[in-house]
């Protein structure tokens, strides 16, 4: 079949037992007009064939087989390097359901805008059909989807990031709920008149749309071949659509890591944690503890789905099959587990290429190579004014290669969750670790999660980048309704709910120096959390939460002064009252949907801080 031809309906394979899926595939082929349709089987042979084709096309560079076996480098177009939040839309039937933190379009209006772009968008290309599972096949919390794409890079990446292909297809029976996910790079090779053009190494379109239809559970992505814009199982399905499914079906879809922590005396706890970007999330997910006898195992690094189990407790899975991690800043000193995970069988995107066919990026090693080919394909030396790797450069690898992966990570029905952590990057106010006073207070902690915008803005409390529950870009409906769903889940779980904590590895002194060593030493804060869960330590009752007694933080083997420890746990009432005022203004922006329980927690904390200030003044 020539690439100028359009696949005929008779030539479209009907591989699914679910007639709805076959009909959808046929309808998308009719709309996008590809030259052929291929159902992906998820095999290694398929991956190798696609990789070989992409190397020939210039989309991938094969890396040195001795240094980085089975691995490839992709360089995207400089205009297609990250998630595009300004072009990401929640197309709920009612605008009020999307809320002020999302871009909204009416579904009919958005489809009227998309359909002319999608019409013929795959001319001259192969349309790939990728059945996939989010979660262990057949699991109680698992969901299924089908991604249609014209990008072999997406097919290869989905094979690493999801359980994709024939095995997932078996579960897509007529009675299975599934999410249709359509993706095209929007770069047809043939126009409506039959005129052809050469392909490019990284096809994309200047016009981009990442659209979600919560009521019909559909995803349509146009114009971008990059990351979460194109790997539709990730943020699009696993968070934006899944958060709506979770609201409707009373479960939770969260932007969280998941770890199993085991103490020297053999007690294990499962902990989920929500962190905004650049707050140490991956480092915690793959922590190598600095305390003897402690063990941290990885269950997931980015997304957690939680559902109430038969025992009434919250059970969690990592719905993904791989890691799509940020490379810059990941190194042997900061995250050796991640570095060991990507020694082989990895797709790197927008990192630098070494002269001997390996990869490099800022923060990977202390030594900087004398010469590289940068992510744009240009010569690079340490004297160059631009970075060698793009700041959002990525690695894509299967989770099973992680040396700290837990034996429990593919538990079909998930693992019970003992604690939930929230953590932002805060130079002031927020202590190293504290526990919420109730589930409602924990929800308030999540709702007020924030990071300082930049180093220059780390002084004033007002300069906060809000990222409630680390879900600001990812909640598929009104943020205040999402907070309300958390409160409903707390009511449902009752006394079987996980305990909620907040951590902050980034507090600084008056000279701008970090007070806490971080990284593998963070196990010391986790130890206090484990002690609280075991009921073996008391806490100091402060308005903002239960704080550790300083003597209950294990400092054996590290040098942190008593003065610095006091600063780490200082609760400055005046500064916190300013923060409460700023928080009140922020809550007002969310309007009438703000849950009363969240507003009540604000009032309680504010009143207790004022009492503390008054008591201190009288003393």
Rosetta blueprint (number, residue, H / E / L):
1 X L
2 X L
3 X L
4 X L
5 X L
6 X L
7 X L
8 X L
9 X H
10 X H
11 X H
12 X L
13 X L
14 X L
15 X L
16 X L
17 X L
18 X L
19 X H
20 X H
21 X H
22 X H
23 X H
24 X H
25 X H
26 X H
27 X H
28 X H
29 X H
30 X H
31 X H
32 X H
33 X L
34 X L
35 X L
36 X E
37 X E
38 X E
39 X E
40 X L
41 X L
42 X L
43 X L
44 X H
45 X H
46 X H
47 X H
48 X H
49 X H
50 X H
51 X H
52 X H
53 X H
54 X H
55 X H
56 X H
57 X H
58 X L
59 X L
60 X E
61 X E
62 X E
63 X L
64 X L
65 X L
66 X L
67 X L
68 X L
69 X L
70 X L
71 X L
72 X E
73 X E
74 X E
75 X L
76 X L
77 X L
78 X L
79 X L
80 X L
81 X L
82 X L
83 X L
84 X L
85 X H
86 X H
87 X H
88 X E
89 X E
90 X E
91 X L
92 X L
93 X L
94 X L
95 X H
96 X H
97 X H
98 X H
99 X L
100 X L
101 X L
102 X L
103 X E
104 X E
105 X L
106 X L
107 X H
108 X H
109 X H
110 X H
111 X H
112 X H
113 X H
114 X H
115 X H
116 X H
117 X H
118 X H
119 X L
120 X L
121 X L
122 X L
123 X L
124 X L
125 X L
126 X E
127 X E
128 X E
129 X E
130 X E
131 X E
132 X E
133 X E
134 X E
135 X L
136 X L
137 X L
138 X L
139 X L
140 X L
141 X L
142 X L
143 X E
144 X E
145 X E
146 X E
147 X E
148 X E
149 X E
150 X L
151 X L
152 X H
153 X H
154 X H
155 X H
156 X H
157 X H
158 X H
159 X H
160 X H
161 X H
162 X L
163 X E
164 X E
165 X L
166 X H
167 X H
168 X H
169 X H
170 X L
171 X L
172 X L
173 X L
174 X L
175 X L
176 X L
177 X L
178 X E
179 X E
180 X E
181 X E
182 X E
183 X E
184 X E
185 X L
186 X L
187 X L
188 X L
189 X L
190 X E
191 X L
192 X L
193 X L
194 X L
195 X L
196 X E
197 X L
198 X L
199 X L
200 X L
201 X L
202 X L
203 X L
204 X L
205 X L
206 X L
207 X L
208 X L
209 X E
210 X E
211 X E
212 X E
213 X E
214 X L
215 X L
216 X L
217 X L
218 X E
219 X E
220 X E
221 X E
222 X E
223 X L
224 X L
225 X L
226 X L
227 X H
228 X H
229 X H
230 X H
231 X L
232 X L
233 X H
234 X H
235 X H
236 X H
237 X H
238 X H
239 X H
240 X H
241 X H
242 X H
243 X H
244 X H
245 X H
246 X H
247 X H
248 X H
249 X H
250 X L
251 X L
252 X E
253 X E
254 X E
255 X L
256 X L
257 X E
258 X E
259 X E
260 X E
261 X E
262 X E
263 X L
264 X L
265 X L
266 X L
267 X L
268 X E
269 X E
270 X E
271 X E
272 X E
273 X E
274 X E
275 X E
276 X L
277 X L
278 X L
279 X L
280 X L
281 X H
282 X H
283 X H
284 X H
285 X H
286 X L
287 X L
288 X L
289 X L
290 X L
291 X L
292 X L
293 X L
294 X L
295 X E
296 X E
297 X E
298 X E
299 X E
300 X E
301 X L
302 X L
303 X L
304 X E
305 X E
306 X E
307 X E
308 X E
309 X L
310 X L
311 X L
312 X L
313 X L
314 X E
315 X E
316 X E
317 X E
318 X L
319 X L
320 X L
321 X L
322 X E
323 X E
324 X E
325 X E
326 X E
327 X L
328 X L
329 X L
330 X L
331 X L
332 X L
333 X L
334 X L
335 X L
336 X H
337 X H
338 X H
339 X H
340 X H
341 X H
342 X L
343 X L
344 X L
345 X L
346 X L
347 X E
348 X E
349 X E
350 X L
351 X L
352 X E
353 X E
354 X E
355 X L
356 X L
357 X L
358 X L
359 X E
360 X E
361 X L
362 X L
363 X L
364 X L
365 X L
366 X L
367 X L
368 X L
369 X L
370 X L
371 X L
372 X E
373 X E
374 X L
375 X L
376 X L
377 X L
378 X L
379 X E
380 X E
381 X L
382 X L
383 X L
384 X L
385 X L
386 X L
387 X L
388 X L
389 X L
390 X L
391 X L
392 X L
393 X L
394 X E
395 X E
396 X E
397 X E
398 X E
399 X H
400 X H
401 X H
402 X L
403 X L
404 X L
405 X E
406 X L
407 X L
408 X L
409 X L
410 X L
411 X L
412 X L
413 X L
414 X L
415 X E
416 X E
417 X L
418 X L
419 X E
420 X E
421 X E
422 X E
423 X E
424 X L
425 X L
426 X L
427 X L
428 X L
429 X L
430 X L
431 X L
432 X L
433 X E
434 X E
435 X E
436 X L
437 X L
438 X L
439 X H
440 X H
441 X H
442 X H
443 X H
444 X H
445 X H
446 X H
447 X H
448 X L
449 X L
450 X E
451 X E
452 X E
453 X L
454 X L
455 X H
456 X H
457 X H
458 X L
459 X L
460 X L
461 X L
462 X L
463 X L
464 X E
465 X E
466 X E
467 X L
468 X H
469 X H
470 X H
471 X L
472 X L
473 X L
474 X L
475 X L
476 X L
477 X L
478 X L
479 X H
480 X H
481 X H
482 X H
483 X H
484 X H
485 X H
486 X H
487 X H
488 X H
489 X H
490 X H
491 X H
492 X H
493 X H
494 X H
495 X H
496 X H
497 X L
498 X L
499 X E
500 X E
501 X E
502 X E
503 X E
504 X L
505 X L
506 X L
507 X L
508 X E
509 X L
510 X L
511 X L
512 X L
513 X L
514 X E
515 X L
516 X L
517 X L
518 X L
519 X H
520 X H
521 X H
522 X H
523 X H
524 X H
525 X H
526 X H
527 X H
528 X H
529 X H
530 X H
531 X H
532 X H
533 X H
534 X H
535 X L
536 X L
537 X L
538 X L
539 X L
540 X E
541 X E
542 X E
543 X L
544 X L
545 X E
546 X E
547 X E
548 X L
549 X L
550 X H
551 X H
552 X H
553 X L
554 X L
555 X L
556 X L
557 X L
558 X L
559 X L
560 X L
561 X L
562 X H
563 X H
564 X H
565 X H
566 X H
567 X H
568 X H
569 X L
570 X L
571 X L
572 X L
573 X H
574 X H
575 X H
576 X H
577 X H
578 X H
579 X H
580 X H
581 X H
582 X H
583 X H
584 X H
585 X H
586 X H
587 X H
588 X H
589 X H
590 X L
591 X H
592 X H
593 X H
594 X L
595 X L
596 X H
597 X H
598 X H
599 X H
600 X H
601 X H
602 X H
603 X H
604 X H
605 X H
606 X H
607 X H
608 X H
609 X H
610 X H
611 X H
612 X H
613 X H
614 X H
615 X H
616 X H
617 X H
618 X H
619 X L
